[in-house]
Every structure is written in structure tokens, then in C-alpha cells.
Amino acid sequence: MTPFLILSLRTQPPGCSVLFTPSTNPFSGIYSAVRHRQPFLFVVSLAAILSEFLPVILSNVPFNLAQTGTAATICAILSCLFLGFMLIVLGASFFVRYPPMPVDPRCVGGLLWYVSKSRMLEDFEGMSRLDGKEREQRVKELGKRYFYGVLAGEGQGTRLGVDSDAGGLGEEGMGYQGAQVAQGRGAWE
């Protein structure tokens, strides 16, 4: 969801948009959050890392004769702190405003829905045969910026999707309207 949030705010270069690789685990999520300056992603990744250690700490909470009272007390306090931090992150997640997303982008079909009938598909034609580094270089050489927002459909009205800008015109020259504009009008329906 993070790439769509970044794209909905303003047009982005390829490194922060179409070349953005979502994190597959919380440890790489920390790196990605710092690199892309995403504080909420950082906090969520940190909470997920703390949850990895929580079972070990919770197993030492019930005091028994084979351990010291200090270890049980420290584990009880740490587990309460970890769980409290996770509850705070959960509560904060209700206040994060993501752009409207009519289709779930976590599956291939959902991602295809957002890029279908996009001008950027013509730019990417033939790049699937290239290796990762070469493809990344070619996308950056295009010099385009990408956005998530209201797109004019061909005979279908408007819809939300990901597309590239019209060239070097920038946000003003292309008449960029972010996804936030669509929330008030219902233009994606």
C-alpha cells in the first residue's frame, strides 16, 4: 500500500514509484522506510520485529522455581511494553489516510487493474526480456514521473489508476489531479 500512498501525494520518479519493491519482511521494511522517509512504515516494521521476540519473552513470564524472580519480572515488564507499543501502532493505523482503492493491489489482478489502459505500458514494451539492472536503467532513462490518481477512461468515464506524466511538463503542465480529488467527487465509481 505504501507505493500507492506515495504516488497519490504527487508525481514521483521511478525509484519511488514503479521501481519501488515492497518489503517482504519487517527487517527489510525498516530499511525501506528509512530510505523512502516513511515514518508509519518504520513504526509498523519495528512493531513486527518486536513481535518476533515476544513469544520468547512471554514464555518466561510465569514464574517457576527454575528461574530467578528478576528474570520473570523483566520479561513481564518487557512483554507489557511490547504489547503496549503494538496497541499504539494499531490505534495509529486508524488515522493513516490511504487513497481510495477500489481494487486490492496486493494481488496480480489488482495491480493489473490499476495499470490497464495506461500510457506507461507503451513505454515499458519489450522491457520484460531485460535483466533487473538494465530494466531499471532504461526506466530511469525515460525521464518520466509517475502518479496514482484520476485517469480519463476511453468511453468509460474516469477511474483511478497509475500512469506516467506527459513528459517534462511536471504536475502543472499535465493537469495532475491526485487520488485525493476523487474522494470528494466519487469519480472512480
Buried (B, 14 or more C-beta within 10 A) or exposed (E): BBBBBBBBBEBBBBEBBBBBEEBEEBEEBBEBBEEBEBEBBBBBBBBBBBBEEBEEBBEBBEBEEEEEEEEBEBBBEBBEEBBEBBEEBEEEEEEEEEBBBEBEBEEEEEBEBBBEEBEBEEBBEEEEEEEEEEBBEBBEEBEBBBBBBBBEEEEEEBBBBBBBBBEEEEBEEBEBBBBBEBEEEEBBE
